[in-house]
Amino acid sequence: MLRWTTLAALPLLALVAPLPAHAADTPMQSTVERLNDPAQQDRMADTVAAMVRALMQLNVGPLAEAVARVDPESDAAYIPPDATLGEIAGKDDPYYAERVGDDVRAGSRMAGQAASTLASYAPVLKDMARDLAAQWEKQRDAERR
């Protein structure tokens, strides 16, 4: 489930992506701030929970019927015509969507913490990359002599 939650949350990162109109020190800092914003985390979690709630109510009976026509021995042949995705997935739990939302909220907090850590290392990593490039050029030039 965690993998599905992660995949479902990826499009929502667009909600926290920095916009050019934002006045921040750097685009990375803007992203870090937005990922660490509890209101943004709640917005992402609530959006995913609403999407999951809607998906769990989706009628999959016609799809199962089509699959059963192609493969009459499949389990789809036993799915009732009015079955929902939630019933088929065994997720007819009324709190399932909220738990998924809580997982997204927790994942957002972790992403914010990770982004904060990466942002703090960014200057050092940039300097290391510059030094490695300079060393590579020096070695390349030495080989050409």
Secondary structure per residue as TSV (DSSP state, phi and psi in degrees):
chain	resnum	aa	ss	phi	psi
A	1	M	-	360.0	-35.3
A	2	L	H	-60.7	-37.4
A	3	R	H	-64.0	-44.8
A	4	W	H	-63.4	-41.4
A	5	T	H	-61.3	-43.5
A	6	T	H	-62.0	-46.3
A	7	L	H	-63.5	-38.9
A	8	A	H	-67.2	-30.0
A	9	A	H	-82.0	-19.1
A	10	L	G	-57.0	-47.0
A	11	P	G	-61.6	-26.0
A	12	L	G	-74.0	-14.5
A	13	L	H	-62.8	-21.1
A	14	A	H	-62.0	-27.3
A	15	L	H	-65.8	-28.4
A	16	V	H	-107.1	3.1
A	17	A	S	-66.6	144.3
A	18	P	-	-67.6	142.1
A	19	L	-	-106.5	145.3
A	20	P	T	-57.6	-28.3
A	21	A	T	-72.3	-17.0
A	22	H	S	-71.5	135.7
A	23	A	-	-95.4	96.5
A	24	A	-	-130.5	163.3
A	25	D	S	-58.1	-47.8
A	26	T	-	-144.4	161.0
A	27	P	H	-59.9	-36.0
A	28	M	H	-63.4	-41.6
A	29	Q	H	-64.1	-39.1
A	30	S	H	-62.4	-43.2
A	31	T	H	-64.4	-43.7
A	32	V	H	-59.3	-46.1
A	33	E	H	-61.7	-42.4
A	34	R	H	-70.0	-38.7
A	35	L	H	-65.9	-29.9
A	36	N	T	-89.8	-0.5
A	37	D	-	-79.9	115.7
A	38	P	H	-57.1	-32.6
A	39	A	H	-66.4	-40.0
A	40	Q	H	-66.1	-41.5
A	41	Q	H	-61.1	-43.6
A	42	D	H	-64.6	-40.4
A	43	R	H	-62.7	-44.2
A	44	M	H	-63.8	-45.9
A	45	A	H	-62.8	-43.2
A	46	D	H	-65.7	-37.2
A	47	T	H	-65.1	-46.7
A	48	V	H	-64.5	-42.4
A	49	A	H	-60.5	-41.5
A	50	A	H	-65.4	-39.9
A	51	M	H	-64.5	-43.1
A	52	V	H	-65.3	-43.0
A	53	R	H	-56.4	-45.6
A	54	A	H	-66.0	-44.0
A	55	L	H	-63.4	-37.5
A	56	M	H	-66.9	-20.6
A	57	Q	T	-93.0	-2.4
A	58	L	-	-65.1	129.9
A	59	N	B	-76.8	117.3
A	60	V	-	-106.2	3.9
A	61	G	H	-55.7	-50.5
A	62	P	H	-60.9	-36.9
A	63	L	H	-65.6	-43.6
A	64	A	H	-62.3	-38.0
A	65	E	H	-63.0	-42.6
A	66	A	H	-64.4	-41.2
A	67	V	H	-64.7	-41.7
A	68	A	H	-64.5	-32.6
A	69	R	H	-67.4	-36.9
A	70	V	H	-75.5	-39.5
A	71	D	-	-133.8	85.8
A	72	P	T	-60.9	-18.9
A	73	E	T	-90.7	-0.4
A	74	S	S	-75.5	163.0
A	75	D	G	-64.6	-19.9
A	76	A	G	-61.4	-25.0
A	77	A	G	-64.7	-19.6
A	78	Y	G	-100.5	2.7
A	79	I	S	-83.7	126.9
A	80	P	-	-62.8	150.2
A	81	P	T	-64.1	-21.4
A	82	D	T	-104.9	16.5
A	83	A	-	-69.0	145.5
A	84	T	B	-102.7	162.6
A	85	L	H	-59.1	-39.6
A	86	G	H	-60.6	-41.1
A	87	E	H	-67.0	-42.1
A	88	I	H	-68.0	-40.1
A	89	A	T	-78.9	-3.7
A	90	G	T	71.8	24.0
A	91	K	-	-112.8	41.6
A	92	D	-	-79.6	10.9
A	93	D	-	-65.8	122.8
A	94	P	T	-65.8	-14.9
A	95	Y	T	-103.5	5.2
A	96	Y	H	-58.9	-48.8
A	97	A	H	-61.1	-38.4
A	98	E	H	-65.9	-38.1
A	99	R	H	-66.2	-38.6
A	100	V	H	-62.3	-42.8
A	101	G	H	-60.0	-40.5
A	102	D	H	-63.3	-38.1
A	103	D	H	-63.9	-40.2
A	104	V	H	-65.5	-41.5
A	105	R	H	-60.5	-46.2
A	106	A	H	-64.4	-41.1
A	107	G	H	-63.6	-36.8
A	108	S	H	-64.9	-41.3
A	109	R	H	-62.8	-43.4
A	110	M	H	-63.6	-41.4
A	111	A	H	-62.9	-39.2
A	112	G	H	-63.9	-42.9
A	113	Q	H	-65.8	-41.1
A	114	A	H	-64.9	-42.1
A	115	A	H	-63.8	-38.7
A	116	S	H	-61.5	-43.8
A	117	T	H	-64.4	-46.2
A	118	L	H	-62.6	-38.6
A	119	A	H	-63.6	-37.1
A	120	S	H	-69.9	-28.0
A	121	Y	H	-87.3	-13.7
A	122	A	H	-53.3	-47.0
A	123	P	H	-61.4	-39.3
A	124	V	H	-66.9	-44.4
A	125	L	H	-63.9	-37.9
A	126	K	H	-63.8	-44.1
A	127	D	H	-62.8	-41.5
A	128	M	H	-62.6	-42.8
A	129	A	H	-63.1	-40.8
A	130	R	H	-64.0	-43.4
A	131	D	H	-64.2	-42.5
A	132	L	H	-63.7	-39.9
A	133	A	H	-63.8	-41.2
A	134	A	H	-65.4	-41.9
A	135	Q	H	-64.2	-41.1
A	136	W	H	-61.8	-45.3
A	137	E	H	-62.2	-40.4
A	138	K	H	-62.5	-44.9
A	139	Q	H	-64.9	-42.9
A	140	R	H	-61.4	-45.0
A	141	D	H	-64.8	-37.2
A	142	A	H	-65.6	-36.2
A	143	E	H	-70.6	-27.5
A	144	R	H	-80.7	-14.8
A	145	R	-	-77.5	360.0
